[in-house]
Amino acid sequence: MKSSGRSSPVYGKPFVHELKLTVSDKIKMALMSVTVFPVRLLLVSFLMLLAWPFAFTASLGRSEFVVEPQSWWRRLIDVCLRVIMRAMWFCGGFHWIKVKGERVSPSEASILTMAPHSSYFDAIPVTMTMCSMVAKLESKSIPLWGTLISYIRPVFVFRSDPDSRRKTIEEIKRRAQSGGAWPQIMIFPEGTCTNRSGLILFKPGAFIPGLPVQPVVLRYTNKLDTVTWTWRGPGAFTVLWLTLCQPHNSMEIEYLPVYTPSEEEKENPALFASNVRELMAKALAVPLIDLSFDDCEISLSQDPLGIYDKSSLLEFNRLVHRLGMRPGMTNVVLEELASRARKLQGDRLDLENFAQFLNLPVTDALKQVHSLFDQHGGGHIDIRRYVVALSTICRPSKQMETLKLAFKMYETEENGNVPEEDLGTILEIMLGVEEVDLSGLFLSLDDDDNRDKITYDELHHFIEQHPDFMGFLLFKNHPCENCIGRPQSWSSQNHSKND
């Protein structure tokens, strides 16, 4: 699979948070754990319990689809809840929260786009403003907190509903176009938590209505970052424990000027989202990171056959999502695609036949996918390469399953062998590299010096016996000096060949 050549720099690992405590930090945390932490946890729990009956009472008899006039007692409950929630955060160590700029009225901007999203403590501005938000339906069932979430009238996402995305966008649009009748909707357009090292790609939901939005940026300025809760790093309870053990938790909320979209941006939500993201990144002084929520699994994959260069696979993943294929891609579907690809026996498909194979119309996204696998620019591709790449992005942490699937497509009928050249093709796609040299691997197979084929069972056994399997491969930009396990004779053989 070749890259389109489009530049997509990635700065750091936005889905990983490494919390390093010094000896001094550990001593402080130990002391706070037996003194301040229990008191704070008790007070926070009490205040959350205190808020529940207010939120429950105000939610009684309220329609999910119509905004009724705010009665005096509901306004009083709203004030009480804001006071209780602010007291709760104060008891949690957020003693003062700096607010810069000014939040505009719902009639001026019905949507607030907030970033970066890095913690469940990002709920603080939500409770301060009582804005609505987008939340998954399961959050309604969270004890205590679920009632508070329901009180702010969120847009619930039904993830079990295949039509959920369209319905969510329609509801956001309906509320946004109400002329300020509904509460403002606070949306985290990144769609997932990161470590705040940069802004990942924004989802278009907040920008599809084509109405003015007010960007809001968050900053946590403590030297020791205990609040970040992302895909890889401290768990939810650890984040809560360490944050409550901090003497003070510093937070800053900045409301930026309202961003009014141009006519072009109204017609192109992706452009609208990109321009707002760029504006917010500038205010935060952080880089743009061309990754999205859909790229998390690939970015974090760890496997004996680890993805070495993720750029081409990430690009392929984004195109597959544009085709609307990834969400329903189960193991059964992948097996069925592999079976059909095997029957073609390596026949190459042009764009029309490729579209027919996938039962999809010819679109720009499909043309781009086809071109990724058109290695020689002849307009024809080996569909097996596409299936291997698809399995890799759908199961990035299960590379052995992809390898097994690939062997079923490439193996010869009589004995299940795959030639060295075909294995190289498979590994190039799975690892995201070019020109894999397998001579080190085949030299290490102890039964036949002249062999040039291998079965899946033989390769699987070899990988199990050699956790450093990647060290037996050589490809462009490979850090050879760090490769452990590569036979000395093969290393010298390659050096002499390159001289």
C-alpha positions as CSV (number, residue, x, y, z in Angstrom):
1,M,0.0,0.0,0.0
2,K,1.4,3.3,-1.0
3,S,0.9,6.7,0.6
4,S,-0.9,9.4,-1.3
5,G,2.0,11.8,-0.4
6,R,-0.2,14.0,1.6
7,S,1.6,15.4,4.6
8,S,0.1,14.4,8.0
9,P,2.6,15.2,10.7
10,V,2.0,13.6,14.1
11,Y,3.3,15.3,17.2
12,G,3.7,13.0,20.2
13,K,1.2,10.4,21.3
14,P,-2.0,12.2,22.1
15,F,-3.7,9.1,23.6
16,V,-1.0,8.3,26.1
17,H,-0.4,10.0,29.4
18,E,2.7,9.1,31.4
19,L,2.5,10.3,35.0
20,K,5.9,10.5,36.6
21,L,6.0,11.1,40.3
22,T,9.2,12.3,42.0
23,V,10.2,11.2,45.5
24,S,8.9,14.5,46.8
25,D,5.6,14.0,44.9
26,K,5.2,10.5,46.4
27,I,5.8,11.7,49.9
28,K,3.2,14.5,49.5
29,M,0.6,12.1,48.0
30,A,1.2,9.7,50.9
31,L,0.6,12.4,53.5
32,M,-2.4,13.8,51.6
33,S,-3.9,10.3,51.2
34,V,-4.3,9.8,55.0
35,T,-5.2,13.4,55.8
36,V,-6.9,15.5,53.2
37,F,-8.1,12.9,50.7
38,P,-10.7,11.1,53.0
39,V,-12.2,14.5,54.0
40,R,-12.4,15.7,50.4
41,L,-13.9,12.5,49.2
42,L,-16.5,12.6,51.9
43,L,-17.5,16.2,51.2
44,V,-17.6,15.7,47.4
45,S,-19.8,12.6,47.9
46,F,-22.1,14.4,50.3
47,L,-22.6,17.4,47.9
48,M,-23.3,15.1,45.0
49,L,-25.9,13.3,47.1
50,L,-27.3,16.7,48.1
51,A,-27.6,17.8,44.4
52,W,-29.5,14.6,43.4
53,P,-33.0,15.4,44.9
54,F,-32.9,18.9,43.3
55,A,-32.0,17.6,39.9
56,F,-34.6,14.8,40.2
57,T,-37.4,17.1,41.2
58,A,-36.7,19.6,38.4
59,S,-36.7,16.8,35.8
60,L,-40.1,15.5,36.8
61,G,-42.7,15.9,34.1
62,R,-40.3,17.6,31.7
63,S,-40.5,16.8,27.9
64,E,-37.4,15.7,26.0
65,F,-38.6,17.4,22.9
66,V,-40.2,20.7,24.0
67,V,-38.8,23.5,26.1
68,E,-41.4,24.7,28.5
69,P,-41.3,28.1,30.2
70,Q,-38.9,28.2,33.1
71,S,-41.1,28.5,36.3
72,W,-39.9,30.3,39.3
73,W,-39.2,27.1,41.3
74,R,-37.2,25.6,38.5
75,R,-35.1,28.7,38.3
76,L,-34.6,28.5,42.0
77,I,-33.5,24.9,41.7
78,D,-31.1,25.8,38.9
79,V,-29.4,28.4,41.2
80,C,-29.2,25.9,44.1
81,L,-27.7,23.3,41.8
82,R,-25.0,25.7,40.5
83,V,-24.1,26.6,44.1
84,I,-23.9,23.0,45.2
85,M,-21.9,21.9,42.2
86,R,-19.4,24.8,42.6
87,A,-19.1,23.9,46.3
88,M,-18.4,20.3,45.3
89,W,-15.6,21.3,42.9
90,F,-14.2,23.6,45.6
91,C,-14.0,20.7,48.1
92,G,-12.2,18.7,45.3
93,G,-9.4,21.3,45.3
94,F,-10.6,23.5,42.5
95,H,-10.7,26.5,44.9
96,W,-10.8,29.2,42.2
97,I,-11.4,28.8,38.5
98,K,-10.1,31.6,36.2
99,V,-12.6,32.6,33.5
100,K,-11.4,34.7,30.6
101,G,-13.7,36.2,28.0
102,E,-17.4,36.2,28.2
103,R,-20.0,33.5,27.2
104,V,-22.5,34.9,24.7
105,S,-26.2,34.3,24.9
106,P,-27.9,31.3,23.1
107,S,-29.4,33.6,20.5
108,E,-25.8,34.7,19.5
109,A,-24.2,31.2,19.5
110,S,-26.3,28.2,20.3
111,I,-23.2,25.9,20.2
112,L,-20.1,26.1,22.4
113,T,-17.2,24.0,21.0
114,M,-14.8,23.1,23.9
115,A,-11.3,21.7,23.6
116,P,-9.0,20.1,24.5
117,H,-11.0,17.3,26.0
118,S,-8.7,15.4,28.5
119,S,-10.6,14.5,31.6
120,Y,-13.9,14.0,33.3
121,F,-13.1,17.2,35.2
122,D,-14.0,18.9,31.9
123,A,-17.5,18.7,33.3
124,I,-16.7,21.7,35.5
125,P,-17.7,24.3,32.9
126,V,-20.8,22.3,32.1
127,T,-22.0,22.5,35.8
128,M,-21.0,26.1,36.0
129,T,-23.2,27.0,33.0
130,M,-25.8,24.2,33.0
131,C,-25.4,23.9,29.2
132,S,-26.6,20.9,27.5
133,M,-24.1,18.4,26.1
134,V,-23.9,15.3,23.9
135,A,-23.8,12.2,26.0
136,K,-24.1,8.5,25.4
137,L,-27.5,7.0,26.5
138,E,-25.7,4.7,29.1
139,S,-24.7,7.7,31.1
140,K,-28.4,8.0,32.3
141,S,-27.9,4.9,34.4
142,I,-24.9,6.1,36.3
143,P,-25.9,6.4,40.0
144,L,-26.5,10.0,41.1
145,W,-24.5,11.5,38.2
146,G,-26.9,10.1,35.6
147,T,-29.8,12.2,37.2
148,L,-27.6,15.3,37.0
149,I,-26.7,14.6,33.4
150,S,-30.4,14.2,32.5
151,Y,-31.2,17.5,34.2
152,I,-29.1,19.5,31.8
153,R,-31.2,18.0,28.9
154,P,-28.3,16.4,26.9
155,V,-28.5,15.1,23.4
156,F,-28.3,11.4,24.0
157,V,-26.4,9.2,21.6
158,F,-28.0,5.7,21.0
159,R,-24.8,3.8,20.1
160,S,-26.8,0.5,19.6
161,D,-28.8,2.3,16.9
162,P,-27.1,2.1,13.5
163,D,-28.8,5.3,12.6
164,S,-27.6,7.1,15.8
165,R,-25.1,9.5,14.1
166,R,-27.8,10.9,11.8
167,K,-30.3,11.3,14.6
168,T,-27.8,13.0,16.9
169,I,-26.9,15.5,14.2
170,E,-30.5,16.2,13.4
171,E,-31.3,16.8,17.1
172,I,-28.3,19.2,17.4
173,K,-29.4,21.0,14.3
174,R,-33.0,21.2,15.6
175,R,-31.9,22.7,18.9
176,A,-29.3,25.0,17.4
177,Q,-31.9,26.5,15.0
178,S,-34.4,27.2,17.8
179,G,-33.3,30.8,18.1
180,G,-32.1,30.5,21.7
181,A,-35.2,28.7,23.0
182,W,-33.1,25.6,24.0
183,P,-30.0,25.9,26.4
184,Q,-26.7,26.2,24.6
185,I,-25.1,22.9,23.7
186,M,-21.5,22.4,24.9
187,I,-19.7,20.0,22.5
188,F,-16.3,18.5,22.7
189,P,-15.6,18.1,18.9
190,E,-12.5,15.9,19.4
191,G,-14.9,13.2,20.5
192,T,-12.4,11.6,23.0
193,C,-9.9,12.4,25.7
194,T,-6.3,13.2,24.8
195,N,-3.3,14.4,26.8
196,R,-3.6,18.0,25.6
197,S,-0.3,17.8,23.7
198,G,-2.2,19.1,20.6
199,L,-5.7,19.2,19.0
200,I,-6.8,16.1,17.2
201,L,-9.2,16.2,14.3
202,F,-12.7,17.7,15.1
203,K,-15.8,15.7,14.4
204,P,-18.2,17.7,12.1
205,G,-21.4,17.3,14.3
206,A,-21.1,20.8,15.9
207,F,-20.5,22.4,12.5
208,I,-23.1,20.8,10.3
209,P,-25.9,23.3,11.3
210,G,-23.7,26.0,9.7
211,L,-24.5,28.4,12.6
212,P,-22.1,30.7,14.6
213,V,-20.2,28.8,17.4
214,Q,-18.3,30.1,20.3
215,P,-15.0,28.3,20.9
216,V,-14.0,27.6,24.5
217,V,-10.5,26.5,25.5
218,L,-9.6,24.7,28.7
219,R,-6.3,24.8,30.5
220,Y,-5.1,22.9,33.6
221,T,-2.0,24.6,34.8
222,N,-0.7,22.5,37.7
223,K,2.9,21.4,37.3
224,L,1.9,17.8,38.2
225,D,-0.8,16.7,35.7
226,T,-3.1,14.4,37.6
227,V,-6.3,15.2,35.8
228,T,-5.6,13.7,32.4
229,W,-7.6,10.6,31.8
230,T,-7.0,9.2,28.3
231,W,-6.7,5.8,26.6
232,R,-3.4,4.7,28.1
233,G,-2.3,6.0,31.5
234,P,-3.8,6.3,35.0
235,G,-7.2,4.9,35.4
236,A,-10.4,6.8,36.5
237,F,-10.0,6.1,40.2
238,T,-6.2,6.9,40.2
239,V,-7.0,10.2,38.5
240,L,-9.6,11.0,41.2
241,W,-7.4,10.0,44.1
242,L,-4.3,11.9,42.9
243,T,-6.3,15.0,42.0
244,L,-8.0,15.1,45.4
245,C,-4.6,14.8,46.9
246,Q,-3.3,17.9,45.2
247,P,-3.2,21.0,47.6
248,H,-4.8,23.0,44.8
249,N,-6.1,22.2,41.3
250,S,-5.7,25.1,38.9
251,M,-8.1,25.5,35.9
252,E,-8.7,28.2,33.4
253,I,-11.7,28.5,31.0
254,E,-11.4,31.0,28.1
255,Y,-14.3,32.0,26.0
256,L,-13.0,33.1,22.5
257,P,-14.9,35.4,20.2
258,V,-17.9,33.9,18.3
259,Y,-16.9,32.3,15.0
260,T,-19.3,33.0,12.2
261,P,-18.9,30.7,9.3
262,S,-18.6,31.9,5.7
263,E,-20.9,30.7,3.0
264,E,-18.2,28.2,1.9
265,E,-17.9,26.9,5.5
266,K,-21.7,26.5,5.8
267,E,-21.6,24.3,2.7
268,N,-18.5,22.4,4.0
269,P,-18.7,21.4,7.7
270,A,-15.3,19.8,7.5
271,L,-13.7,23.1,6.4
272,F,-15.7,24.9,9.2
273,A,-14.4,22.4,11.8
274,S,-10.8,22.6,10.5
275,N,-10.8,26.4,10.7
276,V,-12.2,26.5,14.2
277,R,-9.7,23.9,15.3
278,E,-6.9,26.0,13.9
279,L,-8.1,29.0,15.7
280,M,-8.4,27.2,19.1
281,A,-4.9,25.5,18.6
282,K,-3.5,29.0,18.1
283,A,-5.1,30.3,21.3
284,L,-3.8,27.2,23.2
285,A,-0.3,27.4,21.5
286,V,-0.4,23.7,20.7
287,P,0.1,21.9,17.4
288,L,-2.6,20.3,15.2
289,I,-2.5,16.5,15.2
290,D,-4.0,14.8,12.2
291,L,-5.4,11.9,14.2
292,S,-9.1,11.3,15.2
293,F,-11.1,9.2,17.7
294,D,-11.3,6.6,14.9
295,D,-7.5,6.3,14.9
296,C,-7.0,5.5,18.6
297,E,-6.8,1.7,18.3
298,I,-4.3,1.9,15.4
299,S,-2.2,4.5,17.2
300,L,-2.1,2.4,20.4
301,S,-1.7,-1.1,18.9
302,Q,0.8,-3.4,20.6
303,D,1.4,-6.8,19.1
304,P,4.3,-9.1,18.3
305,L,3.7,-7.8,14.8
306,G,3.5,-4.2,15.8
307,I,2.6,-1.6,13.2
308,Y,6.0,0.0,12.5
309,D,4.8,3.0,10.4
310,K,1.2,3.9,11.0
311,S,0.8,6.8,8.5
312,S,-0.4,4.9,5.4
313,L,-2.8,2.7,7.5
314,L,-4.2,5.8,9.3
315,E,-4.8,7.4,5.9
316,F,-6.5,4.2,4.7
317,N,-8.6,4.1,7.9
318,R,-9.9,7.6,7.3
319,L,-10.9,6.8,3.7
320,V,-12.6,3.6,4.8
321,H,-14.7,5.6,7.3
322,R,-15.6,8.0,4.5
323,L,-16.9,5.0,2.6
324,G,-19.1,4.2,5.7
325,M,-17.6,0.7,6.0
326,R,-15.7,0.4,9.3
327,P,-18.4,0.4,11.9
328,G,-20.0,-2.9,10.7
329,M,-16.8,-4.7,9.9
330,T,-17.1,-7.9,11.9
331,N,-14.8,-10.9,11.8
332,V,-17.5,-12.7,9.8
333,V,-17.5,-9.9,7.2
334,L,-13.8,-10.0,6.9
335,E,-13.7,-13.8,6.5
336,E,-16.3,-13.5,3.7
337,L,-14.3,-10.8,1.9
338,A,-11.2,-13.0,2.2
339,S,-13.0,-16.0,0.8
340,R,-14.1,-14.0,-2.2
341,A,-10.7,-12.5,-2.7
342,R,-9.1,-16.0,-2.7
343,K,-11.4,-17.1,-5.5
344,L,-10.0,-14.4,-7.7
345,Q,-6.5,-16.0,-7.4
346,G,-4.6,-12.7,-7.6
347,D,-6.6,-11.3,-10.6
348,R,-6.2,-7.6,-10.6
349,L,-9.3,-5.3,-10.5
350,D,-9.8,-2.0,-12.2
351,L,-11.8,0.7,-10.4
352,E,-15.2,-0.4,-11.7
353,N,-14.7,-4.1,-10.7
354,F,-13.3,-2.9,-7.4
355,A,-16.5,-1.0,-6.7
356,Q,-18.5,-4.0,-7.8
357,F,-16.6,-6.3,-5.4
358,L,-17.4,-4.0,-2.5
359,N,-20.9,-3.3,-3.7
360,L,-20.3,0.5,-3.5
361,P,-20.7,3.4,-6.0
362,V,-17.6,4.9,-7.5
363,T,-16.9,8.0,-5.4
364,D,-13.8,10.2,-4.8
365,A,-13.1,8.3,-1.6
366,L,-13.3,4.9,-3.4
367,K,-10.9,6.3,-6.1
368,Q,-8.4,7.3,-3.4
369,V,-8.6,3.8,-1.8
370,H,-8.1,2.1,-5.2
371,S,-5.1,4.4,-5.9
372,L,-3.5,3.5,-2.5
373,F,-3.2,-0.2,-3.7
374,D,-2.3,0.6,-7.3
375,Q,1.4,0.1,-6.8
376,H,2.5,0.5,-10.4
377,G,0.0,3.1,-11.5
378,G,-1.6,0.7,-14.1
379,G,-5.1,1.2,-12.8
380,H,-5.4,-2.4,-11.4
381,I,-5.1,-3.7,-7.9
382,D,-4.8,-7.1,-6.1
383,I,-7.9,-7.2,-3.9
384,R,-6.1,-9.4,-1.4
385,R,-3.9,-6.4,-0.4
386,Y,-7.0,-4.4,0.3
387,V,-8.4,-7.2,2.5
388,V,-5.2,-7.5,4.5
389,A,-5.1,-3.7,5.1
390,L,-8.8,-3.7,6.1
391,S,-8.3,-6.5,8.6
392,T,-5.3,-4.6,10.0
393,I,-7.1,-1.4,10.8
394,C,-10.2,-3.3,12.1
395,R,-8.1,-5.5,14.4
396,P,-4.9,-3.6,15.0
397,S,-4.3,-5.4,18.3
398,K,-4.9,-8.9,16.8
399,Q,-2.3,-9.0,14.1
400,M,-2.0,-12.8,14.2
401,E,-5.7,-13.1,13.2
402,T,-4.9,-10.8,10.2
403,L,-1.9,-12.9,9.4
404,K,-4.0,-16.1,9.4
405,L,-6.6,-14.5,7.2
406,A,-3.9,-13.4,4.8
407,F,-2.4,-16.9,4.6
408,K,-5.8,-18.3,3.6
409,M,-5.9,-15.9,0.6
410,Y,-2.3,-16.4,-0.5
411,E,-1.5,-20.0,0.4
412,T,-1.2,-22.7,-2.3
413,E,-3.9,-25.3,-2.4
414,E,-1.8,-28.4,-1.8
415,N,0.2,-27.7,1.4
416,G,-0.8,-24.3,2.8
417,N,2.6,-22.7,1.9
418,V,3.0,-19.0,1.1
419,P,6.0,-18.0,-1.0
420,E,8.6,-15.6,0.5
421,E,7.6,-12.8,-1.9
422,D,3.9,-13.0,-1.0
423,L,4.7,-13.1,2.7
424,G,6.8,-10.0,2.2
425,T,3.7,-8.3,0.6
426,I,1.5,-9.3,3.5
427,L,4.0,-8.0,6.1
428,E,4.6,-4.7,4.2
429,I,0.9,-3.9,4.4
430,M,0.4,-5.1,8.1
431,L,3.5,-3.2,9.3
432,G,3.0,-0.1,7.1
433,V,6.5,-0.4,5.5
434,E,8.1,-0.9,2.2
435,E,10.4,-3.6,0.7
436,V,10.5,-6.1,3.6
437,D,13.6,-8.3,3.4
438,L,12.8,-11.7,4.8
439,S,16.2,-13.4,4.3
440,G,17.0,-13.1,8.0
441,L,13.8,-14.9,8.9
442,F,14.3,-17.7,6.4
443,L,17.9,-18.2,7.4
444,S,16.7,-18.6,10.9
445,L,14.4,-21.5,10.0
446,D,16.6,-24.4,10.8
447,D,15.4,-27.1,8.5
448,D,16.3,-26.0,4.9
449,D,18.8,-23.4,3.8
450,N,17.2,-23.1,0.4
451,R,13.6,-22.8,1.4
452,D,11.5,-19.9,0.0
453,K,8.1,-20.9,1.4
454,I,6.4,-21.1,4.8
455,T,3.1,-22.2,6.3
456,Y,1.1,-20.2,8.8
457,D,1.7,-22.8,11.6
458,E,5.5,-22.6,11.1
459,L,5.5,-18.8,11.1
460,H,3.2,-18.7,14.2
461,H,5.4,-21.1,16.0
462,F,8.5,-19.0,15.1
463,I,6.9,-15.8,16.4
464,E,5.9,-17.4,19.6
465,Q,9.5,-18.6,20.1
466,H,10.9,-15.2,19.3
467,P,9.2,-12.3,21.0
468,D,11.8,-10.1,19.2
469,F,10.4,-11.2,15.8
470,M,10.7,-7.7,14.3
471,G,14.4,-8.0,14.7
472,F,14.5,-10.7,12.0
473,L,13.1,-8.3,9.4
474,L,14.8,-5.6,7.5
475,F,13.1,-2.7,5.7
476,K,13.7,0.9,4.8
477,N,14.5,3.2,7.7
478,H,14.7,0.2,10.0
479,P,16.9,1.0,13.1
480,C,19.2,-1.9,12.4
481,E,21.5,-1.0,15.3
482,N,18.6,-1.7,17.8
483,C,17.6,-5.0,16.3
484,I,18.0,-7.8,18.7
485,G,17.8,-11.4,17.6
486,R,19.0,-10.8,14.0
487,P,21.5,-13.5,13.2
488,Q,25.1,-12.1,13.0
489,S,25.7,-14.0,9.7
490,W,22.7,-12.3,8.1
491,S,23.6,-8.9,9.4
492,S,27.1,-9.1,7.9
493,Q,25.6,-10.5,4.7
494,N,23.3,-7.5,4.3
495,H,26.1,-5.1,5.1
496,S,28.3,-6.6,2.4
497,K,25.4,-6.5,-0.1
498,N,24.9,-2.8,0.6
499,D,28.6,-1.9,0.2
